[in-house]
């Protein structure tokens, strides 16, 4: 499955307030997931295997590091036996870094919200305006991202350019 989205990641000092706002806006709460994302060495983009209670997937994505709404090209695969896939990927590519997080997942139409507590990194909000069918277009997705940033009071200075994997690698240095 391939799609693209426009997304932001921002530091969030008051994750409880964000959760309350999402409930007030009648967001569809999918649950809280404990996710272990194992990132593998690749020559292009990022490749991660997500192991969670709600979401389990192999995800490859290309996205530049910039602290503004950014486009991601995503290739998403839901494996039947995740342990076997993890063994093959670990053996063939090698593990780059592991990210351990607790994630609350919400949706408002095609926009997905993550309230993340990331081990060793802190708390964050992610807003992902998703176009799975290729009909919404980048401009509309950007508008949705900016709209929800304003609605939740996410300021440009709170935006994070890097992925959690990059941040984890940088704290190990």
ZALUMVO-139727 format. One line per 10 residues: number of its first residue (from 1); their letters; for each residue x negated, y, z of C-alpha. Coordinates in nm, 2 decimals, always signed. Each point is the difference from the previous one (the first is absolute). Layout:
N
NUM	a	X Y Z | ...
***
This chain:
173
1	xxxxxxxxxx	+0.00 +0.00 +0.00 | -0.14 +0.34 -0.10 | +0.11 +0.35 +0.10 | -0.13 +0.34 +0.10 | +0.07 +0.23 +0.28 | -0.09 +0.34 +0.13 | -0.10 -0.01 +0.36 | -0.16 +0.19 +0.29 | -0.16 -0.11 +0.33 | -0.02 +0.24 +0.29
11	xxxxxxxxxx	-0.12 -0.01 +0.36 | +0.31 +0.00 +0.23 | -0.04 +0.11 +0.36 | +0.37 -0.06 +0.08 | +0.11 -0.32 -0.16 | +0.30 -0.03 +0.23 | +0.13 +0.33 -0.14 | -0.04 -0.13 -0.36 | +0.19 -0.32 +0.10 | +0.28 +0.21 +0.15
21	xxxxxxxxxx	+0.03 +0.21 -0.32 | +0.01 -0.30 -0.22 | +0.28 -0.15 +0.20 | +0.18 +0.34 -0.01 | -0.03 +0.00 -0.38 | +0.16 -0.35 +0.00 | -0.31 -0.16 -0.15 | +0.03 -0.37 -0.05 | -0.23 -0.15 +0.27 | -0.15 -0.33 -0.12
31	xxxxxxxxxx	-0.18 -0.07 +0.32 | -0.34 +0.01 +0.17 | -0.27 -0.21 -0.16 | -0.34 -0.10 +0.14 | -0.21 +0.01 -0.31 | -0.36 -0.13 -0.06 | -0.13 +0.14 -0.33 | -0.31 -0.18 -0.12 | -0.18 +0.21 -0.27 | -0.22 -0.19 -0.25
41	xxxxxxxxxx	-0.30 +0.12 -0.20 | +0.10 +0.11 -0.35 | -0.16 +0.18 -0.29 | +0.31 +0.22 -0.05 | +0.27 +0.13 +0.23 | +0.09 -0.17 +0.33 | +0.12 -0.35 +0.05 | +0.16 -0.10 +0.33 | +0.19 -0.30 +0.14 | +0.27 +0.11 +0.24
51	xxxxxxxxxx	+0.10 -0.24 +0.27 | +0.31 +0.11 +0.20 | +0.33 -0.11 +0.15 | +0.19 +0.20 -0.26 | -0.24 +0.06 -0.29 | -0.24 -0.26 -0.14 | -0.16 +0.09 -0.33 | -0.31 +0.02 -0.21 | -0.03 +0.36 -0.11 | -0.24 +0.16 -0.25
61	xxxxxxxxxx	+0.02 +0.38 -0.04 | -0.19 +0.28 -0.16 | +0.02 +0.34 +0.17 | -0.23 +0.29 +0.03 | -0.09 +0.14 +0.34 | +0.16 +0.34 +0.03 | +0.18 +0.17 +0.28 | +0.32 +0.08 -0.19 | +0.27 -0.22 -0.15 | -0.18 -0.25 -0.21
71	xxxxxxxxxx	+0.10 -0.25 -0.27 | -0.06 -0.37 +0.06 | +0.02 -0.27 -0.27 | +0.10 -0.32 +0.18 | -0.01 -0.37 -0.09 | +0.19 -0.20 +0.27 | +0.02 -0.37 +0.04 | +0.19 -0.20 +0.27 | -0.18 -0.33 +0.06 | +0.16 -0.31 +0.12
81	xxxxxxxxxx	-0.30 -0.12 +0.21 | -0.19 +0.29 +0.13 | -0.26 -0.19 +0.19 | -0.13 -0.19 -0.31 | -0.01 +0.33 -0.20 | -0.19 +0.17 +0.28 | -0.26 -0.28 +0.00 | -0.05 +0.02 -0.38 | -0.03 +0.38 +0.00 | -0.24 +0.00 +0.30
91	xxxxxxxxxx	-0.22 -0.27 -0.16 | -0.01 +0.16 -0.34 | +0.00 +0.37 +0.07 | -0.10 +0.05 +0.36 | +0.17 +0.21 +0.26 | -0.06 +0.37 -0.01 | +0.19 +0.10 +0.32 | +0.31 -0.09 +0.20 | +0.27 +0.25 +0.11 | +0.22 -0.10 +0.30
101	xxxxxxxxxx	+0.32 +0.21 +0.04 | +0.35 +0.01 +0.14 | +0.23 +0.15 -0.26 | +0.36 +0.11 +0.02 | +0.16 -0.01 -0.34 | +0.29 +0.22 -0.12 | +0.16 +0.08 -0.33 | +0.21 +0.29 -0.13 | +0.10 -0.10 -0.35 | -0.33 -0.06 -0.19
111	xxxxxxxxxx	-0.22 +0.17 +0.26 | -0.18 -0.22 +0.25 | -0.12 +0.13 +0.33 | -0.27 -0.16 +0.22 | -0.06 +0.09 +0.36 | -0.33 -0.16 +0.07 | -0.21 -0.07 +0.31 | -0.33 -0.10 -0.14 | -0.25 -0.18 +0.23 | -0.31 +0.22 +0.05
121	xxxxxxxxxx	+0.14 +0.29 -0.22 | +0.32 +0.14 +0.17 | +0.35 +0.08 -0.12 | +0.11 +0.10 -0.35 | +0.30 +0.05 -0.22 | +0.01 -0.11 -0.36 | +0.26 +0.12 -0.25 | +0.02 -0.20 -0.33 | +0.24 +0.10 -0.28 | +0.02 -0.32 -0.20
131	xxxxxxxxxx	+0.09 -0.05 -0.37 | +0.02 -0.38 -0.06 | +0.20 +0.03 -0.33 | -0.20 +0.27 -0.17 | +0.30 +0.24 -0.02 | -0.05 +0.25 +0.28 | -0.32 +0.16 -0.12 | -0.29 +0.15 +0.17 | +0.15 +0.36 +0.03 | +0.31 -0.12 +0.18
141	xxxxxxxxxx	-0.21 -0.22 +0.23 | -0.22 +0.29 +0.09 | +0.31 +0.21 +0.07 | +0.12 -0.27 +0.24 | -0.33 -0.02 +0.17 | -0.02 +0.38 +0.06 | +0.37 +0.01 +0.11 | -0.05 -0.26 +0.27 | -0.34 +0.16 +0.10 | +0.19 +0.32 +0.07
151	xxxxxxxxxx	+0.29 -0.17 +0.17 | -0.23 -0.18 +0.24 | -0.23 +0.30 +0.05 | -0.30 -0.18 -0.15 | -0.25 +0.28 -0.07 | -0.27 -0.01 -0.27 | -0.27 +0.01 +0.27 | +0.13 -0.33 +0.14 | -0.04 -0.19 -0.33 | -0.26 -0.27 -0.02
161	xxxxxxxxxx	-0.18 -0.06 -0.33 | -0.15 -0.35 +0.08 | +0.17 -0.34 +0.04 | -0.01 -0.17 +0.34 | -0.26 -0.23 -0.15 | -0.23 +0.29 -0.08 | +0.05 +0.15 +0.34 | -0.08 -0.34 +0.17 | -0.32 -0.03 -0.20 | -0.10 +0.36 +0.09
171	xxx	+0.04 -0.06 +0.38 | -0.22 -0.30 -0.02 | -0.29 +0.20 -0.14
***
